[in-house]
Amino acid sequence: MLSDMKDQSAQAAVAMTIRVRLAQLERNRAWLADEMGITQHALGRRMRGQPAFSTDDLDKLAEALRINVSAFFLRTSFPQGNSQIMTEIAS
């Protein structure tokens, strides 16, 4: 059970990072799905953890969003809503 909670927390952190970064870039999920070479439906499912993002997905996301892959995991240790940190990571 604890492992499932950690997995859900990590998925939620990845999804939040994607939302924040898309807003910063003034882009939308349609653009991101196109950049990743998947459908909007598939992106939405992955953001809900069904299925989880693969390591290849994370690489594609990081490239499209112009961030380091580690940004998806650093977010879990920061207070919610701290967009300044995301700005620094993206720089």
C-alpha positions in Angstrom: 0.0 0.0 0.0 2.8 2.5 0.9 4.5 1.8 -2.4 1.3 2.5 -4.2 0.9 5.8 -2.3 4.5 6.8 -3.3 3.8 5.9 -6.9 0.6 8.0 -6.8 2.5 10.9 -5.2 5.2 10.7 -7.8 2.7 10.7 -10.6 0.9 13.6 -9.1 4.2 15.5 -8.8 5.0 14.8 -12.5 1.5 16.0 -13.6 1.8 19.1 -11.5 5.2 19.9 -12.9 3.7 19.5 -16.4 0.8 21.9 -15.6 3.1 24.5 -14.1 5.6 24.4 -16.9 2.9 24.5 -19.6 1.5 27.6 -18.0 4.9 29.2 -17.9 5.5 28.4 -21.5 2.0 29.5 -22.4 1.4 26.2 -24.1 -1.4 23.6 -23.8 -1.7 19.8 -23.6 -2.5 19.6 -27.3 0.9 21.1 -28.1 2.6 18.8 -25.6 1.0 15.7 -26.9 2.1 16.7 -30.4 5.6 17.2 -29.2 5.6 13.8 -27.6 4.1 12.1 -30.6 1.1 10.8 -28.7 -2.6 11.7 -28.7 -4.1 14.2 -26.2 -6.2 11.3 -24.8 -3.0 9.3 -24.2 -1.3 12.3 -22.5 -4.4 12.8 -20.3 -4.4 9.1 -19.2 -0.7 9.2 -18.4 -1.2 12.4 -16.3 -3.7 10.4 -14.3 -1.2 7.5 -14.0 -3.1 5.1 -16.3 -0.5 4.0 -17.3 2.3 5.8 -15.6 4.8 7.8 -17.6 7.7 5.7 -18.9 11.3 6.8 -18.7 11.1 7.5 -22.4 8.0 9.7 -21.8 9.8 11.6 -19.1 12.7 12.3 -21.5 10.3 13.5 -24.2 8.5 15.7 -21.6 11.7 17.2 -20.3 12.9 18.0 -23.8 9.6 19.6 -24.9 9.2 21.5 -21.6 12.9 22.6 -21.6 13.6 21.3 -18.2 15.9 18.7 -16.6 14.2 15.3 -16.0 15.1 15.7 -12.3 12.6 18.6 -12.1 9.8 16.0 -12.1 11.1 14.5 -8.9 12.4 17.6 -7.1 8.9 19.0 -7.1 7.8 16.5 -4.5 10.0 18.1 -1.8 8.9 21.7 -2.4 5.8 23.5 -1.0 2.8 23.3 -3.2 2.4 26.4 -5.4 6.0 27.5 -5.4 6.4 28.5 -9.0 9.6 30.4 -8.3 11.4 27.1 -7.8 10.1 25.8 -11.2 11.3 29.1 -12.8 14.8 28.5 -11.4 14.9 24.9 -12.5 13.9 25.9 -16.1 16.6 28.5 -16.3 
